[in-house]
Amino acid sequence: MIKEDFIYVGIDLHKETHTAVIIDCYNNKLGEITFANRPADFPKLVNKVKKCNINVKTVVFGLENAYGYGRALAVWLIDKGYAVKDVNTAISHRQSKHSGAMYKKSDSDDAGAIALATLNMLGKLPDACPNDAYWSLSQLVHRRDNIMKQRIRLVNQLHEQLHIAYPSYKLFFNDISRTTALYFWEHYPSKKYLKGMTAEDLREELVKVSHNRCGAKTCETIINAVATDKVKENAYQDARDMVTLSIVSDLRHYDCQLEEVDKMLAKMYEMLNCTLTTIPGVNVITAVKILAEIGDINRFSNSNKLAQFSGIAPLRLSSSGKGKEVATKQGNRRLQSTIYFLAIQMIQVSTKGTPRNPVVRVYYEKRKAEGKNSQQALICISRHLINIIYAMLKNGTEYRMPVMESADKNM
């Protein structure tokens, strides 16, 4: 790949408009254009590039995050047959800071830095592959994450209200946001609604909601705790009850949305014919989180590129022949955390002393014996998981538990 055969277009992407800077292989600026972020205006970019491309060289477009605001442009350019590279934000930022004596910040400067990063790292940057299936999957995953964040916030608000209305509420239900608990808070937001209720009356009501899981013992605990707490009848209790009812209503709403999103995620997982759930500890939700961040596996030529993308590959720092490997702070943090927590699950041991994955557990203990701490050993496991995930996605194979005798080789 001869860099003199190309001209480079760096594009700084925004919600409303994009700014593109065109350079040659010697970093000479050939042109610049700002255009609206809509398909009807994308031909303006190509026309501007053609005017600057006097020698009719191959054009390479570098987009900073081709899966966000620039996704529509990336799809359009790929459909037109152009080469499109995905430039990580950290790479372009580092390039802009080292491009001159004074650091300047503008759309034009950012686009120039992206173009220069595309020039300098032409053979290393991954191709942009804005596949509709993986893009839609990532949208669903992000939506699920937002629902879970909102749900956690609401549960915390419910704790605050219950602490006043029922000081001993933690004795009632293990999880205050489950179906039976929500029914109880909805119908009995404060103790005044329990007047005249016996444990048997409450059991007859809750047993249907809980599908025979809420027994007489739980109901007796509730009645006795309310009597023991002796909460005073406060003024304006109806206003606080309304807050509790509103929180319960919101929780039910988000639970319904979560159920629908999970159904669609399971459906899309089946459509992609993925085998990641054959790995011990990986359910559908974990699998789709991994797929949403990786996207099309074919955009990575080998597992090392995937490890660099996820930020799991160690970074070598050295000087005068001496140095060490440290964990990098670059890469896809969401994918990195998902793989790391998967590594934690792989080494877990049950209450009976049985490890979830015996081979990984043996490998973990071996690394600990060599002097590595727990975090370093887990990072080693994460790196091997990247190899496994890459091979499974690339070849469409299922996970097979390695034989203990050859654990070191397989790991």
N, C-alpha and C positions, 0 to 999 in steps of 0.2 A: 504494500500500500504506500504509494508515493504521495506525500502531502502536497507537492506542487501541482498535482493533477486536480485539486479540489479548490473550491471557494467555500467559505464558512459563514453561515448565517446564525447568529445568536439571537434568541428571542426572549425578552423579559415579559412574562405573562401576568396579566391582571384580569380582574373581573369584567371591566368595561372595554379596555383597549389593550393591545399588545404593541411593544416596541421592538423592532428588529434592526440589528446592525450587521452589515456585510463586510467581511474582511478577506484578504487573500492569504496565502501561506506565509507571507512575511509580516503579517499583522498590520498591513496597510488598510485603512478604512476606505471602502469602495462606495458605501452608501448607507442610508438610514431611512426608516419609514415607521410611522405609527398608524395603526389601522384598528378598526373596531373589531371586537371579539364576536363576530358572527360570520357564518359561512359565506354570506353574500359579499363580504369585503375581503375574504381570503385571496381572491385572484389579484388584488392590488399588491400583495406581498410578492407573488410570483412574477408579476410584471416588472416590479422594481428590481428584483434579483436578475431577471433577464437583461435589463438595461445595463446593469453593473457587470454582468458576466460577458465581457467583450470577447474573451478568448474561448467562450463556450466550454468551460470546464464543468466537471461534475459538482453538483451542489449538495452540501451536507447541512442539514438544519439541526441546531442544538436547542432543545427546549428545556427550560428549568421546570421540572415537575410536569411531565407530559401527561399525567393522569389526573390533574386538577383542572384549573382554568384553561389549560392548553390542550385538553383532551380532544375537543372538537377540531382544533387546528391540526393536531397530530394525525387524526383519522383522515382528514381531508388531504394532507400532504402525502400520506402513505398510499391512499387511493390513487393519487396522481403519479405514483412511482418514485417519489423522492426518498432519499435516505434520511431518517429522523433518529437522532440520538437523544437519550434521556440524560440530562445533566443534573446531578445531585446539587442541591442548594449549597451544601458545605463546600463543594468543589468550586463553584462559581464565586462564592464569597471569598474563599482563600485566594482565588486568582485575582479578584478585584483589589484585594488588599496588597498584593505584591506586584501590581501592574505599574506602579509609579511611586514617586517619592511622597506624594500626598494622596490620601485615600479620599475619593470623591464618590458621592452617592446620588445617582439620578437614574431614571429609566434607561437613558442612553448609555450611561457608564455600566449599568448592570448587564444590559444586552451585549455590550462590547466584551465584558468579562466572560459571559457565557460563550460568545463566539471564540474567544481566545482559549477557553477551556476545551471547546470542541476541537480546535486546532491541535492543541498540545496533547490531548488524550484521545485522539481519534480512534486508535485501536483498542482502547480500554473501556470506553463508554458503552453501556448496553444499548441495544436498539430499542426504540420505543415500540411497545407492542400493546396498544390500547384495545385489547380484546373486549368485546361487549359483555361476554359472559362474566369475566373476572371483574370488570368495572362494576357491573350490576351487583355482583357478589360483595364487592368492597362497600358499596353503598348500603347494602343490607346489614353488613357487619357493623358499620359505623352507626347505623340507626339503632341496632341492638345495644351497642355500647352506650349510646345516649339515653336509651330507655332505662338501662340498668343504673346509670348515674342518677337519673331523675327518681327512680324507685328507691335508691338508697337514701336520697335526700328526704323523700316522703316518710320512709320508715323512721328516720331520725326525728322528724317532726312528730310522728305518732308517739315515739318514746317519750318525748317532752310532755305531751298532753296526758299520757297514761300515768306518768310519774305523779301527777297532781290528782287525777281522778281515782286511780287505783295504786297506791304506793307499793303494794305487794304483787303488782301485775305480772312480774317475771315468774311467779309460781303457777300462773294459769296455763300458759302455752309456751312451748319451747321456741316457737317462731311466731312473733306477733303479727306477721304479715301473711300467714297461711289462710286457707279458705275458712276454716272453723273460727280462727281468731278474728278475722275480718267480720264475719257474721256477728260474733259476740259484740265487738266494738260498735258495729253499726246499729244493733238493737239495744245495746246497753252502754251508751257512751259515758255514763256516770252511774253511781250506785243507786240513785233515786229510782231508776227504771227496774231495779231488782227487788223493790219493796214487795213483800208478800210472796216472793219466789222461794221455793224450797229446792234442795239439791236434786230431788227426784223430778220436779217440774222442769228444771233446767236441763237435766239429762235427757228427758223425752224430747226436748226441742233441739238439742245439739247433736243427738245421736244420728238424726237423719242427715244433718249437714256434714258431719264428719265421717259418714259411712261406717257407723258403729265403732269408730276409733275413740270417741270421747266418752269415757265411762263415768260411773257414779263417783269414783274417787276424785276425778278432776273437778267435777261439779261441786262436790263437798269442799274441796280445797278453795274454790272460788267463793262460795257462800261464807265459809269460815274466815277467809282472809279479809273479806269486806267487813265482816262484823268486828274483827280484831283491829283493823286499821283505824276505825272510828273517824273517818274523814268528815269534817264539819260541812254542813250544808252552806255553801258559799253563795254570795249574791252574784247575779248574772251568770249562773251556771249554764243557762241555756245558750249563751253566746259561746262559751267554751265547748259545749257539746256540739254546736254547729261546726266548729273548727275540726273536731274529731271526725264528724260525719263527712266533712268535705275531704279530709285526708284519705279516709277509707274509700270514698268514691273515686278519687284520683288513683289510688293504688289498684282498684279494680280495673280502671280504664287502662292503665299501663300494663297490667297483667294480661289483659285481652290482646293488646298490641304485641306484647312479647310472645304470646302463643302463636299469633299469626306470622310474625317474623321468623320464629323458629321453624314453623311448618314450611315456609318458603325457602329457608336456608337448607333444610333437609332435602327438599325437592331439587334445588340447584346442585347440591352435593351429589345426588344420584345422577343428575344429567351430565355432570362432568366425569363420571365413571372413575372417581378417585378411590384409592385404596388406603388412605392414611389412617382410617379408623381401625385397621388391622394391627396398628402399633398399640401395645398395652398402655393404657392411660390416655389415649386419644379418642375423644368422642366427636360427634359431628360438629359441635360448636368450636372446639379447638382446631379441628381440621379446616373448617371454612375460614377461621382467622388466619391460619397459615397460608391458605390458598389466596385469600384476598390481598395479602401483602406481597406474595411472590408473583402472582399473576401467571402468565404463560411461562412455563419452565424453559421453553426453547430460547428465550432471550438470554439465558445464561449458558455459556459454552461448556462450563464444568462446575463442579461443586465448590471450587475455590472462589469463583466469581460470586456464587450465591452466598458464601460465607462472608465475603467482603461487603456485599450488599446488606446483609443482616447485621454487620458490625460485630461478628463473633470471631473473625480471624484476628489473631494477635498482631500488634503493631511492634515492629522492631525499632528500638531506639539505641543507637550506638555512636561512639566517637573514639577515635584513636585505637580502634580494634577492640574496644570494650563496649559492652552494652547488655541490654536485657529486653525481653518481650513483655509488653504491657497490654492490658485490655484497652481497645480503642473506644473512643466516645462517639465515633461516627457510625454511619449505617442506619438502617431502619430500626428504630427503637421499639416499635410495636412488635415486629417479628422477633427481635432479639429477646424481649421479655417473654413472649409466648414460648419460644424454644427453651429458654432458661427454666421456666416453671414446669415445662414438660420434663426436663432433665431431673428436677426435684421429684416429680411424681414417679419417674422411672426407678429411683433408688429407695423409694418408700418401702417400709417393712410393716406388715400387718400386725395386729395384736397377738397373733399366733406365732409371730417370728418368721413368716414367709415373705420374702421380697417380691415385689411386683414383677421385676425383671431380674432374675438371678445373675445373669451375665453382666448387666450394667452395674449391679450392686458389687460384684466381685471387682470389676474394673475401677469403681469408685474407691473401694477399700485399698486397692493396689496403689492408686495415685496418692491416697492419704499416707500410706506407708512410705512412699518415696519422699515425703516431706511437703507435699502440697497441702494448702488449707482447703476447707470445704468449698469455698467459692471458686478457687482455681480448679479443683477437681470437677466441679459442676460445669465450668466453662469448657473443660476438655470433653466432657460428655456432650455438651451442646454442639461442639464442633463435629463430633462423630454423628450426632443426630442430623446435622445438616447433610452429611454424606448420604445417610440412609434416606432422608426425605427426597434429596435430589435424585437418587437412583430410582426410588419408587415412582416419582412423578414422571421421570424421563422414560422409564420402561413399562410403567403401568403394572408393576408387580406388587404382590402383597408382602407384608412383613413376615419373616420367618425367624423364630427364636433361635439365636446361635447356639451351637453345642458348647457346653461348658469347657470341654478339653481344648477347644480352639477359640476360647473367648478373646484372648489377646489379639489374635489375628483378625477376628471378625470386628472387634471394636477399633 
